[in-house]
Amino acid sequence: MFNRRVVVSTSVALGAALLLGGCANHLPQRSEHEARTERKLLDHSLRIELGEPQVLELPQRRIRVQEQKTFEVTDFEVTRRYDRYTPYQPWRELYEIPMGIVAVVAGVGANVLNVVMLGNVPERATRGWISYGFAGINPFMNVESNGRSQQNLASLNEQRRDARLEYTSLPWAERPVTVIAGSDTHELSTDRHGVLRLNLLDGPFADQDVAQIGKLQLSVEDSQDGTRADATLLVSHKLRGKLQEAHDLIFDDLEGDDVAQWVHRVRRLSELGLEEEASELEQSLIELTRNDPELQQQFLQSLIEGSSGN
């Protein structure tokens, strides 16, 4: 009776080992999980904020440009499953076959011992050794090896988890702005905050007769998708009447004038309502006389006296 149980148990183990040996080079399947977010652009627009008042009354204006986008954001859970296997290399059979014979003998002995010990021998000995042994003695297959395994994508499953709308509003930072003034076209640029600092008494406008220009046409365009925005800023008749005189007061040669003429220039800019330009000219004259403290003091004193006289 005992011998019969041993034979039956061993036969079952060997049959299982033979079955496993035929696919010994296939390793357990491996899975990968990842979260993926997909963003789809639904709307893209640009906006030029001219500020107030709508008609330009002073030569300087800060114009803000904003870029707005609407996205459809979808979250996915992605699962990839890979079939893993040990690639066949014939030269490995030189040592796998002898080791396989030893492993089979050891596995048979472990199964016999397992019967005596009432099934307490670990499965890696009863089945593992036999499985390894038959894979080793099979001349057309190598034993399993995690170290040199390869894999192929077996399946890919994407499951949609969530969908939502996302809105962004960002400054048109350090990007070009086209300004058309009369027959001239100027390419200006915003700062890192998306602000265009427009000054009709400086930059490319300084060499143009802007006194004859009644409006400024501004445009911005995204070269990637052609999104565009346009705006028109009117220049008041009153401002146009001041621009030529203000230009001469600011840009005519300063070193050729005396202190009285300097004071006249600063005061006249103030009379024209161009306080910011008057302050900038005053600072330029202070810097000009930095190496001549006596002349600088004379200019400042005359400026104060002239203001007191008014």
C-alpha positions as CSV (number, residue, x, y, z in Angstrom):
1,M,0.0,0.0,0.0
2,F,2.8,2.3,0.9
3,N,4.7,1.6,-2.3
4,R,1.5,2.3,-4.3
5,R,1.1,5.7,-2.7
6,V,4.7,6.6,-3.5
7,V,4.4,5.6,-7.1
8,V,1.1,7.5,-7.6
9,S,2.5,10.6,-5.9
10,T,5.7,10.5,-7.8
11,S,3.9,9.9,-11.1
12,V,1.7,13.0,-10.5
13,A,4.7,15.1,-9.7
14,L,6.6,13.9,-12.7
15,G,3.6,14.6,-15.0
16,A,3.3,18.1,-13.6
17,A,7.0,18.6,-14.0
18,L,6.8,17.5,-17.7
19,L,4.0,19.9,-18.3
20,L,5.8,22.7,-16.6
21,G,9.0,21.9,-18.4
22,G,7.5,22.5,-21.7
23,C,6.9,26.1,-20.9
24,A,9.7,26.7,-18.4
25,N,11.1,29.7,-20.3
26,H,7.9,31.7,-19.7
27,L,8.0,33.9,-16.6
28,P,5.1,35.3,-14.7
29,Q,3.3,38.2,-16.4
30,R,4.3,41.6,-15.2
31,S,1.9,44.6,-14.9
32,E,2.5,48.3,-14.8
33,H,0.0,51.0,-13.6
34,E,0.3,54.7,-14.2
35,A,-2.0,57.7,-14.1
36,R,-2.0,59.8,-17.3
37,T,-3.6,63.2,-17.9
38,E,-4.6,64.4,-21.3
39,R,-5.2,68.1,-22.0
40,K,-7.1,69.2,-25.1
41,L,-7.2,72.8,-26.1
42,L,-10.8,73.9,-26.6
43,D,-10.4,77.7,-26.9
44,H,-7.5,80.1,-27.3
45,S,-7.9,83.9,-27.2
46,L,-5.8,87.1,-26.8
47,R,-7.0,90.3,-25.2
48,I,-5.4,93.8,-25.4
49,E,-6.4,95.9,-22.4
50,L,-5.9,99.6,-23.5
51,G,-6.7,101.1,-20.1
52,E,-8.5,104.4,-19.4
53,P,-9.3,106.8,-20.8
54,Q,-10.0,105.3,-24.2
55,V,-8.5,108.4,-25.9
56,L,-4.8,108.9,-25.3
57,E,-4.4,112.2,-23.4
58,L,-0.7,111.7,-22.4
59,P,2.2,110.4,-24.4
60,Q,2.7,107.4,-22.1
61,R,0.4,104.5,-21.6
62,R,0.8,101.0,-20.1
63,I,-1.1,98.5,-22.2
64,R,-1.6,95.0,-20.8
65,V,-1.9,91.9,-23.1
66,Q,-3.5,88.7,-21.7
67,E,-3.5,85.2,-23.2
68,Q,-6.5,83.0,-22.2
69,K,-6.9,79.3,-22.9
70,T,-9.6,76.7,-22.1
71,F,-8.7,73.1,-21.9
72,E,-10.6,69.8,-21.5
73,V,-8.6,67.8,-19.0
74,T,-9.1,64.1,-18.8
75,D,-7.5,61.7,-16.3
76,F,-6.8,58.1,-17.3
77,E,-5.6,55.1,-15.4
78,V,-3.4,53.0,-17.6
79,T,-2.6,49.3,-17.1
80,R,0.1,47.6,-19.2
81,R,0.6,43.8,-19.0
82,Y,3.8,42.2,-20.4
83,D,4.5,38.6,-21.3
84,R,8.0,37.7,-20.0
85,Y,10.2,34.9,-21.2
86,T,13.8,33.7,-21.2
87,P,15.3,33.8,-24.7
88,Y,16.9,30.6,-25.9
89,Q,20.7,30.3,-26.1
90,P,22.0,26.9,-27.2
91,W,25.4,27.1,-25.5
92,R,23.7,27.2,-22.1
93,E,22.7,23.6,-22.6
94,L,26.3,22.6,-21.9
95,Y,25.8,23.2,-18.2
96,E,21.9,23.2,-18.0
97,I,21.6,19.5,-19.0
98,P,23.9,18.1,-16.3
99,M,22.4,20.4,-13.7
100,G,18.9,19.4,-14.9
101,I,19.6,15.7,-14.4
102,V,20.8,16.4,-10.9
103,A,17.7,18.6,-10.2
104,V,15.3,15.8,-11.5
105,V,16.9,13.2,-9.2
106,A,16.7,15.6,-6.3
107,G,13.1,16.5,-7.1
108,V,12.1,12.8,-7.2
109,G,13.8,12.2,-3.9
110,A,12.0,15.3,-2.4
111,N,8.7,13.9,-3.5
112,V,9.4,10.5,-1.9
113,L,10.4,12.3,1.3
114,N,7.3,14.5,1.1
115,V,5.1,11.3,1.3
116,V,7.0,10.1,4.3
117,M,6.8,13.6,6.0
118,L,3.0,13.8,5.2
119,G,3.4,16.7,2.7
120,N,5.6,19.0,4.8
121,V,8.4,19.3,2.3
122,P,8.3,22.8,0.6
123,E,6.8,22.9,-2.9
124,R,9.8,24.6,-4.3
125,A,11.7,21.3,-3.7
126,T,9.0,18.8,-4.7
127,R,7.9,20.6,-7.9
128,G,10.4,23.4,-8.3
129,W,13.4,21.1,-8.6
130,I,11.7,18.8,-11.0
131,S,10.4,21.8,-13.1
132,Y,13.9,23.2,-13.2
133,G,15.4,19.8,-14.0
134,F,13.2,19.1,-17.0
135,A,13.7,22.6,-18.4
136,G,17.4,22.0,-18.1
137,I,17.5,18.6,-19.8
138,N,15.2,19.9,-22.6
139,P,17.8,20.7,-25.4
140,F,15.4,23.2,-27.1
141,M,14.7,25.4,-24.1
142,N,16.6,27.2,-21.4
143,V,15.5,27.3,-17.7
144,E,13.8,30.4,-16.4
145,S,16.1,33.4,-15.7
146,N,14.9,36.7,-14.3
147,G,18.3,38.2,-14.9
148,R,18.2,37.9,-18.7
149,S,14.5,37.9,-19.3
150,Q,12.8,39.8,-22.1
151,Q,9.3,41.0,-22.4
152,N,6.6,41.9,-24.9
153,L,3.5,44.1,-24.4
154,A,0.5,41.7,-24.1
155,S,-2.3,44.2,-23.4
156,L,-2.9,47.8,-22.8
157,N,-6.0,49.0,-20.9
158,E,-6.9,52.7,-20.4
159,Q,-9.8,53.6,-18.1
160,R,-11.2,57.1,-18.0
161,R,-11.4,58.4,-14.5
162,D,-12.4,62.1,-14.6
163,A,-12.9,64.9,-17.0
164,R,-13.1,68.7,-16.3
165,L,-12.5,72.1,-17.8
166,E,-9.5,74.1,-17.0
167,Y,-9.0,77.8,-17.6
168,T,-5.8,79.7,-17.7
169,S,-5.1,83.5,-18.0
170,L,-1.5,84.4,-18.5
171,P,0.4,87.5,-19.4
172,W,1.6,87.8,-23.0
173,A,5.1,87.9,-21.5
174,E,8.1,89.2,-23.6
175,R,6.2,88.7,-26.8
176,P,5.9,91.0,-29.8
177,V,3.2,93.6,-30.3
178,T,2.8,95.3,-33.7
179,V,1.9,99.0,-33.6
180,I,0.8,100.8,-36.8
181,A,1.2,104.6,-36.5
182,G,0.3,106.2,-39.8
183,S,2.3,104.7,-42.6
184,D,4.9,103.3,-40.2
185,T,4.8,99.9,-38.5
186,H,6.7,99.3,-35.3
187,E,7.5,96.0,-33.6
188,L,7.5,96.5,-29.8
189,S,7.6,93.9,-27.0
190,T,5.9,93.4,-23.7
191,D,7.8,92.9,-20.5
192,R,7.7,89.8,-18.4
193,H,4.4,90.9,-16.9
194,G,2.8,91.2,-20.3
195,V,2.8,95.0,-20.2
196,L,3.7,97.1,-23.2
197,R,5.1,100.5,-22.2
198,L,4.0,102.8,-25.0
199,N,5.7,106.3,-25.2
200,L,5.1,108.5,-28.1
201,L,8.1,110.6,-27.1
202,D,10.5,107.8,-27.0
203,G,11.6,104.6,-28.9
204,P,10.6,104.3,-32.5
205,F,8.1,107.2,-32.3
206,A,10.8,109.7,-31.5
207,D,11.9,109.9,-35.1
208,Q,8.3,110.0,-36.5
209,D,6.0,113.0,-36.8
210,V,3.4,111.5,-34.5
211,A,1.7,114.9,-34.2
212,Q,0.0,114.0,-37.5
213,I,-1.2,110.6,-36.2
214,G,-4.8,110.4,-34.9
215,K,-4.8,106.7,-33.9
216,L,-2.6,103.8,-33.1
217,Q,-3.5,100.3,-34.3
218,L,-2.2,97.5,-32.1
219,S,-2.2,93.8,-32.9
220,V,-0.8,90.6,-31.4
221,E,-0.7,87.1,-32.9
222,D,0.3,83.6,-31.9
223,S,2.4,82.2,-34.7
224,Q,1.5,78.6,-33.6
225,D,-2.2,78.6,-34.2
226,G,-2.9,82.1,-35.7
227,T,-4.9,83.4,-32.8
228,R,-5.0,87.2,-33.1
229,A,-6.3,90.3,-31.3
230,D,-6.5,93.9,-32.5
231,A,-7.2,97.2,-30.8
232,T,-7.3,100.8,-31.7
233,L,-6.1,103.6,-29.4
234,L,-7.1,107.1,-30.4
235,V,-4.7,110.0,-29.9
236,S,-6.5,113.2,-28.7
237,H,-6.2,116.4,-30.8
238,K,-4.9,118.2,-27.7
239,L,-2.1,115.7,-27.2
240,R,-1.1,115.9,-30.8
241,G,-0.7,119.7,-30.5
242,K,1.8,119.2,-27.6
243,L,3.9,116.4,-29.0
244,Q,6.1,118.3,-31.4
245,E,7.0,121.0,-28.8
246,A,7.5,118.4,-26.1
247,H,9.8,116.5,-28.4
248,D,12.0,119.5,-29.0
249,L,12.1,120.3,-25.3
250,I,13.3,116.8,-24.4
251,F,15.6,115.9,-27.3
252,D,17.2,119.2,-28.4
253,D,20.9,119.5,-27.3
254,L,21.0,120.1,-23.6
255,E,24.7,120.9,-23.3
256,G,24.4,123.9,-25.6
257,D,21.9,125.6,-23.3
258,D,22.5,127.5,-20.1
259,V,20.8,127.0,-16.8
260,A,17.9,129.4,-17.6
261,Q,17.1,127.3,-20.7
262,W,17.2,124.1,-18.7
263,V,14.7,125.5,-16.2
264,H,12.5,126.8,-19.0
265,R,12.4,123.3,-20.6
266,V,11.4,121.6,-17.3
267,R,8.8,124.3,-16.5
268,R,7.3,124.3,-20.0
269,L,6.8,120.5,-19.9
270,S,4.9,120.9,-16.7
271,E,2.8,123.7,-18.2
272,L,1.9,121.3,-21.0
273,G,0.6,118.8,-18.4
274,L,3.5,116.4,-19.1
275,E,4.6,116.0,-15.5
276,E,6.2,112.6,-15.9
277,E,8.3,113.9,-18.8
278,A,9.3,117.1,-16.8
279,S,10.4,114.9,-13.9
280,E,12.5,112.6,-16.3
281,L,14.1,115.7,-17.9
282,E,15.0,117.1,-14.5
283,Q,16.7,113.9,-13.5
284,S,18.6,113.8,-16.7
285,L,19.9,117.3,-16.1
286,I,20.9,116.4,-12.5
287,E,22.8,113.4,-13.9
288,L,24.4,115.7,-16.6
289,T,25.8,118.1,-13.9
290,R,26.9,115.3,-11.6
291,N,30.6,116.1,-12.1
292,D,30.0,119.9,-11.6
293,P,28.4,120.3,-8.2
294,E,28.3,124.1,-8.5
295,L,26.4,124.1,-11.8
296,Q,24.1,121.4,-10.4
297,Q,23.3,123.5,-7.4
298,Q,22.7,126.6,-9.6
299,F,20.2,124.6,-11.7
300,L,18.3,123.3,-8.7
301,Q,18.2,126.7,-7.0
302,S,16.9,128.3,-10.2
303,L,14.3,125.6,-10.6
304,I,13.1,126.1,-7.0
305,E,13.0,129.9,-7.4
306,G,11.1,129.6,-10.6
307,S,8.6,127.4,-8.9
308,S,8.2,129.8,-6.0
309,G,7.7,132.7,-8.4
310,N,4.7,130.9,-9.9
